[in-house]
Amino acid sequence: MITIPRWLLLVLGALFSAYHVVLGIYSLGAPDSPWPTVVALVLYSAATVASLWPTRRVRMPDWLAAFDLAVSIVLPLLVTSQLDPDADNGYATWYVAAVGTLMTIAAARRRLIAAWAGVIALALQTVLWAGPLALGSLGVIGSLVWVAIAHMLTSALTNAGRETRRYAQAEREAAAWQAAQDAHLFEGRMRLAQTDRVAAPMLRRIADRDGRLNEAQRAECRLLEATVRDEIRGEDAAHRRRAHGGAPSPPARSDRHTARRGRDRRPRRGRPGSRALQARRGHRDLDRRPADRSHGGRGIGDGGDRRRAR
């Protein structure tokens, strides 16, 4: 995007304004009394300096816009009060271009209503003072054109700036969304790789033994499962703390501690090797179940026959 330095615009505006002041001083001999023209030059110089003074805000303050509008109305009245409308006044009509320049500056600083009000007041005063034909001969139409051009450029630049900010915001949101998706995918791959590295050897051992594990191996499976669960819960808790600004999450019950104490936990569905563990635990529970007391003196073999019948 091509940008114009702000200081360059300020210098151009100051040069145009200074040119009108020079023309006003040069034509002080044309009016009947130079003092109204001197007052007009002082007011115009003060309004121009205040309007071109470099500030952080591009939009002109309300009081300055009202002051510029008042100067654009008073300026033609002061100068034309000492001029003859039927005579060739030459550079003595410098106020027309001066008002146009001042209102163009106001339009560039986003005070469009004040700018149009100033040039319309200039056109009405010119028609009342010298007639409609004077609008072209004195240059009032040129002042209207300059304000119109400033209006269009200001509106176009404002819309372009708004669209640029909107596209920049959309680009930032898209980049943040893409980063979140990449992080989520990377985290999922890391979790799968870590779980495969921890659980794959035991799962292969279960598959090789066709699910027939001894007591020590079953305890190792329970401990391994509890370890994987604790790692997943720990990572989830860390993510929740980062999402809530570092607030601590409620402590979760450790499955590893439960497995070390010898408590049996029901395996989750869908985990590899869980059906084999469940089948072995079912056989272990049947072996530990006491015999039916209703058969009194029957021996262990009868209980075994009854379990096989079931």
C-alpha positions, 0 to 999 in steps of 0.5 A: 500500500502506497502511503504519503508522509504526513509532513509532506501534506502539512508542508503543501498546505502551509505553502498554499496558505502562505501564498494567499497571505502574500497575495493579501499583503500585496493587494492592501492598496486596492481596498478603501481601508486596509484594516479590515483586510489586515484583520482578515489576514490575522484571522486566516493565519491563526485558523490555518496554523491551528488547523495544520498544527501536527497532532496525533488525532487526524480528526479536527476537534469540534472547537477548531472546526467551529472556529474555521467555519466562523473564519470562512464566514467572516473573511468575505464580509471583512474584505468585500466591505472595502471593495467595489463589486463592479471594479476589477479588484485583481488579487484583492479577492484573495479571500476566495481561494483562502476560504477554499484552502481552509475548508479543504484542510477541514475536509481532509481532517474529517470535518465534512459538514463544516467544510461544505457549510463554509464554501456554501456560505462563500458562494451565497455571499458572492452571489449577494455581493457581485451576482451569480456570474461572479462565482466563475470569475472570482474562483468560487467554483474552484473552491467548491471543486477542491472541497468535493475532491477532498471529500471523495479522497477522505471517504475513500481513504477512510473506507480503505483503512477500515477494510485494511483493519478488517482484513488484518483482523481476519488474517490474525484470527485465521493464523491463530486458528491454524496454529491451534489446529497444528498444535492439537494435531501435534499433541495428538500425535505425541500422545499416540506415540507416547502411549504406543511406546509405553503400552505396545510391549505389554500388548504384544506380550498379551497377544503372544500368550493369548491372554494367559497371564499370571498374577504378577503380569496382571498386576503389571498390566493394571499398573501400566494402564493406571500410568497411561491414565495418569499421564493423560489426566496430567496433560489435560490438567495442565491445559486447563490451567493454561486456559484459565490463566494458571488457576489450579485445577482440582486434584484428580484421583491417581489410578496408579496408587489404586493399582498399587494397593491391589484394587481391581478396576474394570477395563474400559471398552475399546482398549487393546487387551481389555477383553483378555484382562476381563476374561482372566479376571472372571476366571480368577473370581470363579476360582475364589468363589466359595462352594455352595453350602447347601451340599454340606459334605461334598468335596472340591470336585463337586464344586468344580463340577457345579461350576463347569455345569454353570 
